[in-house]
Amino acid sequence: MNELHSNIRELLVAAEKEFGAQDAFRYKVKEDDGSGKKAVKVENKTYTQLKKDTECFSAALKELGEQGKHIAVIGTTSYSWVVSYLGIVNSGSVAVPLDALLPAEDLCELLDRADVTTLVYDTSKENVAAMAAERCEQLKHIICMSDDSQNAQARSLWKLIEEQHAGFDYEPQPDQLATIMFTSGTTGKSKGVMLTHRNLAENATSRDMGYESGMVIMTVLPIHHAYCLSMDILKGISIGSVICINDSLLRVAENIKLFEPNMILMVPLMIETIAKKLEKASLIPAAMVKAKVFGKQFHTIASGGAYLNPAYLDMFKKYGIQILQGYGMTECSPVISTNLSWNSKPGSVGKLMPNCEAKVVDEELWVKGSSVMQGYYKMPKETEETLVDGWLKTGDLGYVDEDGFIFLTGRKKNLIITPNGENVSPEEIENKLGENRLIQEVLVRESEGVIEAEIFPDLEYATKKKIKDMQKELQAIIDVYNKTAPLYKRVLKLKIREEEFEKNTTKKIKRF
C-alpha cells in the first residue's frame, strides 16, 4: 500500500481494511510452564485487533473527560505502548511520549512543561507515577499498562479497554495537534516539538520505499523517539508490515533469530558494534555468517541519527545486506531525506522526501513542507529563531548535488571559529579520524586557540594489535590526517579518554 494519508486515524483505518487478519505486531510474553518456571512464547496481534484496542482506549479517554487533553506515555517498547499512543492521538488528544531513561525528577519537569493531565506508564516507571501524583498539580489520572501496579491510584489500561464495547470513530483534523515530542537535548535544553496529524501521517506515507506487505521489521530503537515511532510504527502499519518488538538491547541477536526480520532500523553506533563483531568472523564464508547472525531472509538496515562511515556500506554488502542512510530531525516528523534500494549514493543521506523541499542559506540547509513542525511548545523565541516563513532552519551544514542528493558536512552551532576567522566543522574532522579502526569515539573542539581531538580508543582492537604506546599510535593517526589537511583544520592537541563519552538515548555524544 502506498497511499498518502493526512491523519493517523485514517492511516490505521486503511491498514485494517487492507490487512485486517494479518499480523501487525509480534512480541514475547512469559508464561508459567506448569513447573514454576517462566516459558517464553510469541504473542501476535492482527491489524483488526490493533484497531479495536486503540479505539477502545480512545473511548475510555473520552469517558474520563480527557479527550483533547495532553496525555504522556512513558515506558519501554511494547504493544501496550503502541495502543496507548494511537488511542491518545486518534481520540483527538495530544500524546506526549517521554524518554523512559530520564530521571524521575526530569520526567516530572517535562510533565509540567507539557501541561499533562493523564500519565500512562509501564511498571518499570512506578517511581515516576508516584512522584508525579505528588508533584504535578495538573495531573488528574494515572494509568498503568499492566494489571500489577503497586500504585493504588493507578487505573489499568487493559481493564479500561475491556470495559469499552462501543466503537469510536472520531476523525481528527489533519492540522490538529497530535503529539509533543521533546528533543534529546544534545546541545542544550530539550524543546517540545509540536507535530500535527498531517506532519506525522504524510511523513510516514509520502514515499514508496518499495516494500511488500507482510515484510517483517524489528524495533530496536527507543519508541519515544520520532525515528522509531514514525518509521518503525507508523510507516510499518501503513504498508502492512509485521512489527516485532525487541525487548532488550542485550537480546538483539537472540531476538533476530526468534523473529527472523527482513529489516531493522538502527543508529550508526549499533551498526559499528555489529561490524566489529563481523570482523572477528572475516575468515568464515560470508553466506554462512549471514545465515548464522541475521538469517537468510534479512536484507536491509535503515540508518539515521548521525554520520555513518561509507565503508560500512561495502562491508555489509558482502553479507547481502544493504544499508540505506537517511536524514531527519524531530522538527521534521522526522524524515527529511532517504536513500532507496534502487537509488542511493554513498556518503549521501539520500534524496528529499516527496513532501519536502530544501535550500541552502549561508551553507545551512533549510527545509519546507508538510512534515515541518508547528513550533516549540511554549517557546515562542526559539520557534521564531528556527522557523522563517515556513522554512525550518535545520542547523545542519551541507549541500545538494546535481542529482538531488543531500550531503551533510556538520552542525552550524558546533562550528569552530579559528583565530584567523576560518570556519571549521568539527564533525568533518571527527568523521575523517573516525575512519581509523583504533578510534572508537572522537570529539573535536577548540582548546586554547587550537583544534583539539579528544579520543576514546578501541581497547579491544588495541590489544589485538598489541599496541603498547597509545599516545604514539593516536598521534601518528593525527599526523597522517594533518599532512593533507589545510593549516586551519589541523589538529594540534590530543587528549585520550579512559571511558566512553556521555550520550543521549539515541547514542549521540553530548557536546556540552
N, C-alpha and C positions, 0 to 999 in steps of 0.2 A: 504494500500500500504506500503510495506516495501522494497523499492528499494534503494540501495546505489547510491548517486549522488555525482559528483565531482565538480560541479559548480552550482551556484544559478539559472542561466538561465535554465539549464537542469531540475532542481527541479521544477521550475514553469511551464515549458512546459509539463512535465509529469503529473503534478497535473491537469492542464487544460484539457489535453487529457482524463484523467480518470474521473474527477469530474466536467467537464465544466459547466453544468446547475445548479449545486448545489451551495448553498450559501457559499461563502468564508468569508465574513465579514458582521456583523450587527452592526449598531451604531445609536445613537439618533440624530435626527435633530429637530430643532424648526421651525415651520411654522405658519404664521398668520392664525388664525381660522376664520377670517372674522369679528370679533368683536374688532379687535385691540390687542387682546391677542395672545401670542405665545403658540401654542399647540405642544406637544412633540410626534413625531412619530418615528418608527424604519425604517431606510433605510437598504436595503440589496444590496450586490454586489456579483455576481457569480464569479466562477473561470475564466470563459471566459472573463467577464468584467475586472477582475483584470489583466489578461494577456494583454488585449488590452490597458488598461490605462497605464500600465508600459512601454509597447513597444512604445506607442506614446510619452511618456516623454523621453525615450531613444533617439528617433528620433529627438525630439526637442533639446536635449542637443548636439547632433551631428551637427544640423543646427546652433546652437550658437557657434560652434567651441570648445565645452567643452569636447568632447569625450577624455577620457584618463586623464582628469584633476582631481583635488581634489575638491569635492563639499560637503559643510556642510549642515546638516539638523538640524534645531532647532525648537522644538515645543512639545506640549503635544501629547499623543497618539491619532491618528486619521487615517482614511482611506487615507487621503491625504499624511500623513507622510509615510505610508507604500508604497504607489505608488511612492513617491519621492525616497525613499531608493532603492526599487527594480529597478526603472527606471535608477538610477545612476549606480549601480553595474553591471546591465545587459547591460549597454551601453559600458562597458569597462572603465568607470570612477571609481574613488575611493570615496566612501561615508565616510563622517566624521560626525557621529551622536554626538551631543553635549547635555549636561545637561541643560535643559531649566531653571532650578532653579538657575544657577550660575549668578552672577552679570554681567552686560553688559561689564565691563572692562575686567573681566576674560575671557569671551567668545571671545572678540576681540583678546586677547592674544593667545588663542588657535587657532583661525582662522589663525593668522600669523604663529604660530608654525607648523601648518599642511599644510602650503602653499595652502590655499583655494583660488580658483578663482571665485567660484559661491556659493552664500548663498541662501538656500531655508528655509523659515521661516513661522510660522503662525502669525496671527495678534497680539497675546499676546507679541511677540518679536519685535514690531515695533521700540522700542528704540535701540535694538541691531542692527537691519538693518541700522538705521540712523547713529549710531556711527561707525559701520563697514565701511559704504560707505565713511566716512571721514577719518578714521584712517588706514584701511587696504589697503595698496598700491597695493597688488596683486589682490584684489577683482575687478572683471570685471562686474559681473551680480548679481542682487538680484531678487529673485523670491518669491512671496507671495503665500501661499497655498490657499488663498481665493481671491475673486474679490474686496474686500472692503478695500484694503490697503490705508493708508493715505500717503504713500511714492510715490511721482511722478516718481521716478526712477525704482520702482518695476514692474516687469512683473507678470502676473497672471499665476499660474501653470495650471489651468484648461483651460484658453484660449490657452496656448501653446499646451496643449494636444488636444484640439478641432481642432486646425489648422493642425494637422497631420493626413493624410489619408492613407499613405502607411505603410506597416508593417516594422518591424525592427528585423532582425534575426541574429544580431551579436552574435557570440559564444565565450564568454570569456574562456581563458585557465584555467585549474584547479589551476595552481600555480601563476596565475595573482593576483596581489594585489586587494582586493575587498573593504576593509574598514580599517580605522584607528580609533580605539576606545580608548578613554582616560580613564585610571583607575580613581577610585574615590578619590584616594589620602588620605586614612585614616591615613597613617603614613608618609606622605611627599608629595613632588611634584608629580602631576599626570604625567603619561607617556603614549605616544601614541602607543598603541599596533597594530602592523601590521598583519592583518589576510587576507589570500587568500580565493579565492572561494572554494578550496578544504577544507581548515580549517573549514569553516562555514558549507558547504554543507554536508561533511562527518560526522561532529559532530551532525548535525541535523537528519541524516538518517541512521547512523550506527547501532542503537539499535532499535529493535522492542519492543515497550512498551505494545503491545497487545491491542491497542485502535482501535476501529472501525471507519471507515469513517463516517462523519456526527456528530461525538461527538462534543458537544458544550463546548467551553472553553471561559473564560472571562479574559481579561487582566487587571491587577491592578497595575503592576509594571511599573516603568519608561521605555518607549520604547527605549530610547537611550542606555539602559543598556544591556549588552550581554545576560544575562539570559532571559529577556523578548524577545529580538529580535530573539534569536536562538530558544528557546523552545516554546514560545507562537506563534511567527510568522512563522519562517522557518519550525520548526517541525510540527506546526499546518497545514501549507499548504501542506507539504509532505504527510500527512495522510488523507487529505480531511476534516479537521475539520471546524466547523463553529466558527469563531473567533469573539467574541463580545467585543466591546470596552467600557470599563468603563470610563466615562467622568470625574469622580472626586472621590477621596478617601472618600469624605464626603457622597457620594451617593452609596457606595458599596452595602449596604443592599438593597436599593431601586432597584439597577440595577440587583442584583441577582434574585429578584422577576420578573423583566421585562424580562431578557434574559433566565432565567432558565438553567444555565450552569451545566454541568456534572463535570467539573474540573476547578480549579483555581490554578495558581502558586503564591506562597506567600513567603515572608521572615518571619523568626521566630517572629519578633515583631508583625506582623499582626496576626499571629496565637495566640500569647499570649493575644492580645487585645480581640479577639473573645472568647477565653477561659474564660476570666474574666467575660464577659457578660453571657456566658453559665452557669457559677457558680450561677448566680442570679436566674436561672430557674431550679436549680437542683431538685426541688420537683415536677416539671411538667414531665409527661411521655416523655421519650427521643424521641419517634416517633413523638409526637405532636410538640416538639421543632424543630426537624429536618425539618418537613414539613413546619413549620411557617418561620423559619430563612433561610434555604437553599433550600427547595423544595425536594420532594421525589426523584427527578432524580439525585441529587448531590451525588457524591461518592468519589471524590479524591481531596486532596490538595497536590501539589508538593512543597516541602520546600527546600530552598537553600539560600546560602549567609552568614549563621552564624550558631552557635550551637543552637540546639533545644532540650530542656529538653525531654527525652524519655517518661516522664509521660504524655505528651500531646497526644502521640500516643494512649494510652489506653483511655484517656478521650474522644477523638473524635471517637474512635471505638465504643463507647457506642451509638453514634448517627448514626452509619452506614457509617462513613466517614474514609477512610484510608489516613493517612499521609505518603507520600513517601519522605524520606530525601535524598537529593543528595549533590554533592560537585563539585565545579568548580572555575574557575577564568578566567578573561577576556583573559589572556595569553593562555588559552586552549580552546577558542571559544564557550562557556566557560566550558562545562560539562566534568568532569573527571570521575565521578562515580555516580551511582544512584541505589537506591533500586527499586525493581519491585513489583508489586502487588502480585505476586506469589513467590517471592524470596527476602525476606528482613530480616534484623536483627536489633533489637532495639539498639540504641547507635551508630550504624554504619552509614556511609554516602554512603553505597552501594558498588556494585562491579564495577570494571573498565569498561569503555566503550570498545566495541569490537576493536576499532581502537586505543587503548591506552595501554601502558604497564607502570609498576611502579617499583621502587626500593627504598630502604631506605638507605640513606648515612648519617651517624652520626645523626641518629634519624629523619632527614629531608626527606620528601617524594619528590622524583624526578619522573617525568613522561616523556614519549616519545610517539610520534605517529603523525598521520596525522592532528590532530587538534591543535598541538603546533604552536604558532606564529612564524613569521619570525624574529621578534625582535622589539625593540622600535624605533619609527621614530626619526631619527637624534639624537639618544642617544647611540652611539656605546659602551661607557664604561658600561652603565647599561645593555645593551644587552649581552656583554661579561661576566658580573657578573652573569647573570641569565641563559644563555644557555651554556651548556657544551657538545660538541659532539652530539647535537640534543636533549639532556636531559634538561628539564625545571626544575630548582630548585624552587619548589613551595613556599618555605619559611614556609611551614606548618610542624609541628612535628606530627608524627603518626606512624602507623604500619598497616600491612596487616595480618589478621588472617589466620588460617589454611584452612578456607573455601573461601578465596579470598576477604573477606570484608575489607574495609578500615575504620580505626578508627583514628580520629584526637585528638591530645592532647594539641595543642596550636600553637602559631606563634613563629618562631625562633627569629625574631627581637624583640619580646616582652619579651624574657626570662629575668628573674631577676637572677643575679649572687649574691649569698649571700656572706657575709664576709669570710666564710669558704670554698668558692669555689663551693657550690652546685648550680645546675641549677633548677630554679623554673618557671613553666609555669603559668602566671597569669590567663590564660583562664581556666585552670583546677580548680583553687580556685574559680573563678567567677562562673563557672557552678555549683559547689557544693553549694556555698552560695545562688545562684540564685534559687535553688530549693525551698527555703522558700518563702511562699506566700507574706510575708511582704516586701520582697526586690524586687522592681520593676526594678532597674538598679544598676549594681555594676562594679566598675573598680578597679583592683588590681595593685599596683605599689610598687616600692621600695621608702622608705622615711626615710632619716637619718639612713640608715643601717638596717632598719627592713621593714617587709612587711606591707603595709597599704591597707585597703579596704575603698574606697570612695563609699558610698551607697546613692542612691535616693530611699526612701521608697515609698511604695504604700499607699498614704494618704487615699484613699477611703477605702481600706481594714483596715487600722489602725483605722479609725472612726467606721467602722462596728464592729470591735473587741474591741472598747472602750480603745484603747491603749493611755495612757497619758504620759508615760515616754519613748520616742522613743529611747533615748540613751541606756537606760537599756535593752530594748527589743532587739535592734540590737546587743548589746554586748553579750547578752545571746545566740543569734544565733551563733555568732563568737566563743563563749566559747565551745559550743557543737561541732562545727567543729574542734576546736583546740584539743579537747580531744583525737581524733583518728588520727590527722594529725602528720606526723613526725615533729620534732622540727624545722627543717629548712623551713618547709612550713606553720608554724603557723602565723596567722595574729595578730600583736601586736599593731596596731594603727587603730583607727576607725575615719572616717570623714563622717559627714552627709551632704548631699547636699539638697538645698532647691528648686532646679529646675532640669529638665532633662539634661543629658549630650548632648553636641552638636553632631549631627550625619550627615552623608552624605545622599544622596538621596535614597540609598538602606537601610537606617535605621541602619547602623553600627555606633557604637560610635567611634568618632575620638579620637585617643590615644595620640595626641600631643597638 
